[in-house]
Amino acid sequence: MAASDKEKQLKKELRQLRKQYDFLVAALDNLPNPIFMKDEEAKFLFFNKRYAEAFGMKREEYVGKSVLDLEYLPPVDRERYQEEDTALIRSGEEVSYEKDFDFADGEVHPSLYWSKGVHDPVSGAQGLIGEIVDISKERHLRESLNESLEKLRLTNLKLEEMNKIDAGTGVYNRTLLNKKSLEMTYRKSRGESCALMADLDHFKRVNDLYGHIKGDEVLSQFAEILKSECREKDVPIRYGGEEFLLFLNDASLESGLQVAERIRARCEKEIRLPDGDPITVSIGVALMDAKKNLQDNIRRLDDNLYLAKHRGRNRVVAEEG
């Protein structure tokens, strides 16, 4: 082949290579995310148009320079990125993490950053490639989802709390006794804990004579007395029908008797039937024994309530057995 023919062939191949190179650059420039490539010294070989727009950089100014030359970055970040790039080029490993980038548009863009060391086993060439993926929409969606999940959690807590409340009286209902939290309440109290069980006397007569609406009114009035005698850490419960429990945390038996007597006296004084007769209540009181389970403690309360009924009603009994 003549020299001129070889020269023509070489020029043709160079044109083909140039065309392929231009296409590669155009393709990379049309990618939606900022990408970059660095050589074995962690200096920019290339970054695409989106990368240049994102950080306000020109290829002719920064190709051949390292991250240490990026003036828009704080010095501490430049040094950290340079160390990271160098380590990745050496190891061929990959890193990825979320980071908020300050783009040239003045906005902060939550992004997924990844970069990887590249080794060519044939030529021995080394370098680095990386990409920045804007995840603003994903971050917003995740935050919205987290907010929704938190609202759902709070709603479930409210519903769970509502399910523990007796609708007619506003105190806790018996389902709370199935929760271990109540048992742990008196087990973890700082000192003694006391409880009382109250039963409105002859309550069936109220419903028989005046109807269930009046009966519900009486129960509500008694529950208000019960709640007004509670501290924030005490737990009033409608045990069933006209029976109520009151757990007094960090309270001695003497304190429990005083509370029970106030409740008994107020009930007799404040709750009246249409004929003027008072509503009275019998109350059993006992210390809570942390060594026994909840039902055993309630059984002792019930025994003392039985004694109060047996001894004539409208009284408080606290015999420990």
Number of C-alpha atoms within 10 A of each C-alpha: 5 7 8 9 10 11 11 12 12 12 12 12 12 12 12 12 12 12 12 12 12 12 12 12 15 13 11 19 18 13 13 14 17 23 23 21 21 25 20 18 17 27 22 21 19 20 24 22 22 20 23 18 14 18 18 12 18 14 15 8 8 18 16 15 15 19 21 18 12 15 9 13 15 10 14 9 13 18 14 12 16 17 13 15 28 19 15 21 24 17 13 16 13 16 13 13 9 14 15 15 18 15 15 14 11 9 10 13 19 20 19 17 20 16 23 21 25 23 17 9 8 6 7 8 11 18 24 27 23 19 19 23 16 20 17 15 11 12 14 12 12 12 12 12 12 12 12 12 12 12 12 12 12 12 12 12 12 12 12 11 12 14 14 19 19 16 12 13 20 17 23 23 22 17 14 19 16 10 11 10 11 14 17 12 18 23 20 13 15 11 12 18 25 24 28 30 27 27 25 22 18 13 17 14 11 18 15 10 11 12 12 13 11 15 20 17 14 23 22 17 16 25 21 15 18 25 19 10 16 16 10 9 12 19 20 23 26 25 21 11 12 19 17 24 27 26 23 28 24 17 20 18 20 14 14 24 22 13 19 28 18 14 24 24 14 17 23 15 13 13 18 15 14 8 6 8 11 14 22 24 27 28 31 28 31 28 23 27 15 16 9 11 12 19 11 13 17 18 11 22 27 21 20 25 27 17 20 23 20 10 13 10 20 20 20 26 24 23 15 12 7
